[in-house]
Amino acid sequence: MRYLIPLAAAAIMLSGCSKKEAATAAPEEEELPLVETDVVAVREIPLSETYTANIEAENLNNIAPATPNRIRRILVDVGDPVRRGQTLVELDAANIDQLKIQLDQIERDYNRAAELLRIGSGTQMAVEQAKAQLDAARTQYQNARENTILTSPVSGVVTARNYDPGDMSGNLPILSVGQISPAVKAVINVTENDLTLVRRGMEAMVKFDAFPDEAFHGTVTRISPAIDPATRTFATEVTISNPKGEIKPGLFAYVTLDFGSRNNVVVPDRAVVKQTGSGNKFVYVYKGGKVSFNLVELGRRLDSGYEIISGVADGDSVVITGQSRLADGVSVTLKK
């Protein structure tokens, strides 16, 4: 029993020394976020923009009779080239022969009245009445003929066909003919941001998947004065030279407009941080061992970066890795 008392005293002394050492030990330093930075600079930024569109005929003519009629023959189909004055459609001509017989009879009556007046056996009134009947008969016959034989008013290509032989023509045109030479057109949708840069007469470069090794010349010919509320864009018409007629309606086109260039800071795309819950974009800028959380206005998207309109200055060091542990004013360690 006498041995237990000294052992307990020794244990108490050792416990006291351990607590004292723990209390006097220096706390470990918290590890700072490790980041990588890149120095940004002002660059010349090309302002060209490429739009997509489908090719349309420069002028589109709908081929239809003046009044509904039975279709007897359709002589062309979609994609066929046609020339001006070419017969495209033949309609039912059941009454055309009767009208021609009537016209011939009225013309003979007019000639007889004119001859009687010449020899003094007729009257001027009879001649005038016969002439009026002849003019009316000619108009009726011509209208009927135009309602029977439909021709193309232009040289171009058939872009649509809505009926087959035997059908009765209705509200739709029987055919549509598009004029594709010397030019066709593409309608592109220009954003609000680019609208101030577009002007009539501006040149455009047009390329097609169908002609991968060729570039075609185009010109801006019309800019819509009103915005499309659905797309928030302005319809802009680009006329494309097509003297050989090789560019066909319906082809998919890439239309590039050159707006010149401007100088602005460019940051790597890895530096741009999107704020959760908003559309705001930020960039962490490093200076003096700390980072600042800078709100930025982005311009154009480049190959591997963004144009910065505001928020970052020329020569700033921006953080490109390690943003997940950062906040405004946080001290950091640079990755070596």
C-alpha positions in Angstrom: 0.0 0.0 0.0 2.9 2.4 0.8 4.1 1.9 -2.8 0.8 3.2 -4.4 0.9 6.7 -3.0 4.3 7.7 -4.7 3.0 6.3 -8.1 -0.2 8.3 -8.0 1.8 11.5 -7.2 4.1 10.8 -10.2 1.1 10.3 -12.5 -0.4 13.6 -11.4 2.9 15.4 -12.0 3.2 13.9 -15.6 -0.4 14.9 -16.4 0.2 18.4 -15.3 3.4 18.7 -17.5 1.5 17.4 -20.6 -1.3 19.9 -20.3 1.2 22.7 -19.8 3.1 21.7 -23.0 -0.1 21.5 -25.0 -1.1 24.9 -23.9 2.2 26.5 -24.8 2.5 24.8 -28.3 2.1 27.1 -31.3 -1.0 26.5 -33.4 -0.5 25.2 -37.0 -0.9 27.9 -39.8 -4.0 27.5 -42.1 -3.0 26.5 -45.6 -3.8 29.2 -48.2 -5.6 28.4 -51.5 -3.3 27.5 -54.3 -4.0 29.3 -57.6 -2.5 29.7 -61.0 -2.5 33.1 -62.8 -2.0 34.5 -66.3 -1.2 38.0 -67.3 -3.7 39.5 -69.8 -3.1 42.1 -72.5 -4.9 44.2 -75.0 -5.4 42.5 -78.4 -6.8 43.5 -81.8 -10.2 41.7 -82.0 -11.7 41.0 -85.4 -15.4 41.8 -85.5 -16.5 39.5 -88.3 -19.6 37.5 -87.7 -20.9 34.4 -89.5 -24.6 33.7 -89.9 -26.5 30.7 -91.3 -29.4 30.9 -93.8 -31.1 29.0 -96.6 -30.9 30.3 -100.1 -34.0 31.8 -101.7 -34.8 32.8 -105.3 -34.3 36.5 -106.0 -37.8 36.7 -107.4 -40.6 34.1 -107.0 -43.5 33.9 -109.4 -46.6 31.8 -108.6 -48.1 30.1 -111.7 -51.9 29.9 -111.4 -55.0 30.4 -113.6 -57.3 33.4 -113.2 -60.2 31.1 -112.3 -60.3 27.5 -111.1 -60.0 24.9 -113.8 -59.2 21.3 -114.3 -55.5 20.5 -114.8 -54.8 18.5 -117.9 -51.0 18.4 -118.0 -48.1 19.7 -115.9 -45.0 19.8 -118.1 -42.3 20.4 -115.5 -41.4 19.4 -112.0 -39.6 20.8 -109.0 -35.9 21.5 -109.8 -36.4 21.8 -113.6 -34.9 24.9 -115.3 -37.4 26.9 -117.4 -37.1 29.8 -119.8 -39.3 32.8 -120.1 -42.4 32.1 -122.2 -42.1 28.3 -121.8 -45.4 26.4 -121.5 -45.6 24.9 -118.0 -49.2 23.8 -117.5 -52.1 22.9 -119.8 -55.6 23.2 -118.4 -59.0 21.9 -119.6 -59.9 23.6 -122.9 -63.4 22.3 -123.3 -64.9 25.8 -124.0 -61.9 27.3 -125.8 -63.0 26.0 -129.3 -66.5 27.4 -128.8 -65.2 30.8 -127.8 -63.0 30.8 -130.9 -66.0 30.0 -133.1 -67.9 32.9 -131.5 -65.0 35.3 -131.9 -64.6 34.4 -135.6 -68.4 35.0 -136.2 -68.3 38.4 -134.3 -65.3 39.4 -136.3 -67.1 38.6 -139.6 -70.1 40.7 -138.4 -67.9 43.6 -137.7 -66.2 43.4 -141.1 -69.6 43.3 -142.8 -70.8 46.3 -140.9 -67.6 48.2 -141.7 -68.1 47.3 -145.4 -71.7 48.4 -145.5 -70.7 51.7 -143.9 -68.0 52.1 -146.6 -70.5 51.7 -149.5 -73.1 53.9 -147.8 -75.6 51.1 -146.8 -74.7 51.0 -143.2 -74.5 53.3 -140.2 -71.6 54.4 -137.9 -73.6 53.2 -134.8 -73.8 49.7 -136.2 -70.0 49.7 -136.8 -69.4 50.9 -133.2 -71.7 48.3 -131.7 -70.0 45.5 -133.7 -66.6 46.8 -132.7 -67.5 46.8 -129.0 -68.8 43.2 -129.3 -65.6 42.2 -131.1 -63.3 43.7 -128.4 -65.3 41.9 -125.7 -65.1 38.6 -127.5 -61.4 39.0 -128.0 -60.8 39.7 -124.3 -63.0 36.8 -123.3 -61.1 34.4 -125.7 -57.7 35.7 -124.5 -58.6 35.3 -120.8 -59.8 31.8 -121.5 -56.6 31.0 -123.4 -54.5 32.4 -120.6 -56.6 30.2 -118.2 -55.8 27.2 -120.4 -52.1 27.5 -121.3 -49.9 28.8 -118.4 -46.4 30.0 -119.3 -43.4 31.1 -117.3 -43.0 34.9 -116.9 -39.2 34.6 -116.2 -36.3 32.3 -116.7 -35.5 30.3 -113.6 -36.1 27.1 -111.8 -39.3 25.4 -110.5 -39.3 25.6 -106.7 -42.7 24.2 -105.9 -45.5 22.0 -107.3 -48.8 21.7 -105.5 -51.1 19.7 -107.8 -51.1 16.7 -110.2 -52.8 16.2 -113.5 -56.5 15.7 -113.1 -56.7 18.0 -110.0 -58.9 21.1 -109.9 -56.8 24.1 -109.3 -57.6 26.0 -106.0 -56.1 28.5 -103.7 -52.5 27.4 -104.0 -50.5 28.1 -107.2 -50.0 25.1 -109.4 -46.3 25.9 -109.7 -43.8 28.4 -108.3 -40.9 29.6 -110.5 -37.9 31.2 -108.8 -35.5 33.5 -110.7 -32.0 32.5 -109.7 -29.8 34.3 -112.2 -28.0 36.7 -112.1 -28.5 36.5 -108.3 -30.1 34.7 -105.4 -30.6 35.9 -101.8 -30.2 34.7 -98.2 -32.0 36.2 -95.2 -29.9 36.3 -92.1 -30.9 37.2 -88.5 -28.8 40.0 -87.1 -28.7 40.6 -83.3 -29.4 43.9 -81.6 -25.7 44.1 -80.7 -24.6 43.8 -84.3 -27.4 45.9 -85.9 -25.4 49.2 -85.6 -22.5 47.6 -87.5 -24.6 46.5 -90.5 -25.3 48.8 -93.4 -26.7 48.5 -96.9 -24.1 47.9 -99.5 -21.8 46.1 -97.1 -20.0 43.2 -98.7 -20.4 39.6 -97.5 -18.5 36.4 -98.1 -20.8 33.4 -98.6 -19.8 29.7 -98.5 -21.7 26.5 -99.0 -21.1 22.9 -98.0 -22.0 22.0 -101.6 -19.0 24.1 -102.8 -16.4 23.6 -100.1 -13.6 25.1 -102.2 -15.4 28.2 -103.4 -16.3 31.6 -101.8 -19.1 33.7 -103.3 -19.6 37.4 -103.3 -22.7 38.9 -101.6 -24.0 42.4 -100.7 -26.4 43.5 -97.9 -29.4 44.9 -99.8 -32.2 45.2 -97.2 -32.3 45.5 -93.4 -35.7 45.1 -91.7 -36.7 48.3 -89.7 -38.5 46.2 -87.1 -37.2 43.5 -84.7 -38.7 40.1 -84.7 -40.2 39.7 -81.2 -39.7 36.0 -81.2 -36.0 35.9 -81.9 -35.0 39.5 -81.0 -33.2 39.8 -84.3 -33.5 41.9 -87.4 -34.1 40.1 -90.8 -31.3 41.2 -93.2 -31.3 40.3 -96.9 -28.0 39.5 -98.6 -28.0 39.3 -102.4 -25.5 36.8 -103.8 -24.1 36.9 -107.3 -25.1 33.8 -109.2 -24.5 34.4 -113.0 -24.2 30.7 -113.8 -27.2 29.7 -111.8 -25.2 27.1 -109.8 -26.5 28.2 -106.4 -30.0 26.7 -106.0 -32.8 27.6 -103.7 -32.8 25.6 -100.5 -29.0 25.3 -100.2 -27.6 25.9 -96.7 -25.3 29.0 -96.6 -22.7 30.5 -94.2 -22.8 34.3 -94.6 -19.8 36.2 -93.1 -19.9 40.0 -92.5 -16.7 41.9 -91.7 -17.3 44.6 -89.2 -13.6 45.6 -88.9 -11.7 45.3 -85.6 -11.3 46.9 -82.1 -8.8 46.7 -79.3 -9.7 45.2 -75.9 -8.4 43.0 -73.1 -8.7 39.3 -73.8 -8.8 36.8 -70.9 -8.5 33.0 -71.1 -11.9 31.3 -70.9 -10.8 29.4 -67.8 -10.6 32.8 -66.0 -14.3 33.5 -66.4 -16.6 32.5 -63.5 -20.4 32.5 -63.7 -22.1 33.6 -60.5 -24.6 31.0 -59.4 -28.2 32.1 -59.6 -27.5 35.0 -62.0 -26.2 35.7 -65.4 -23.3 37.8 -64.1 -19.7 36.9 -65.0 -16.7 37.5 -62.8 -12.9 37.2 -63.0 -10.6 36.9 -60.0 -7.7 39.4 -60.3 -4.5 38.7 -58.3 -2.5 41.6 -56.7 -0.3 41.7 -53.7 -1.0 38.2 -52.5 -4.8 38.6 -52.6 -7.6 38.3 -55.1 -10.4 40.6 -56.0 -13.8 39.4 -57.4 -14.3 41.6 -60.5 -17.6 41.9 -62.3 -16.9 41.8 -66.0 -18.8 42.6 -69.2 -17.9 40.0 -71.9 -17.6 40.9 -75.5 -16.9 38.4 -78.3 -16.0 34.7 -77.8 -12.6 34.0 -79.3 -10.8 30.7 -79.9 -9.8 30.1 -76.2 -10.9 33.3 -74.5 -13.2 36.2 -74.2 -13.0 39.8 -75.1 -13.5 41.9 -71.9 -15.4 45.2 -72.4 -15.0 46.2 -68.7 -13.8 44.8 -65.4 -10.2 43.8 -66.2 -7.3 46.1 -67.2 -4.3 45.6 -69.5 -1.5 43.8 -67.6 -3.7 42.4 -64.8 -3.0 38.9 -63.5 -6.1 36.8 -63.6 -6.7 33.5 -61.8 -7.2 30.6 -64.2 -7.2 27.6 -61.8 -8.2 27.2 -58.2 -11.3 29.5 -58.1 -13.5 27.1 -56.1 -11.9 28.1 -52.8 -11.8 31.8 -53.5 -13.8 34.8 -52.4 -13.3 38.5 -52.7 -10.2 39.7 -50.7 -8.9 36.2 -49.9 -5.1 35.7 -49.6 -3.7 33.1 -51.9 -0.5 31.2 -52.8 0.7 31.2 -56.3 1.3 27.8 -58.0 4.9 27.5 -59.0 
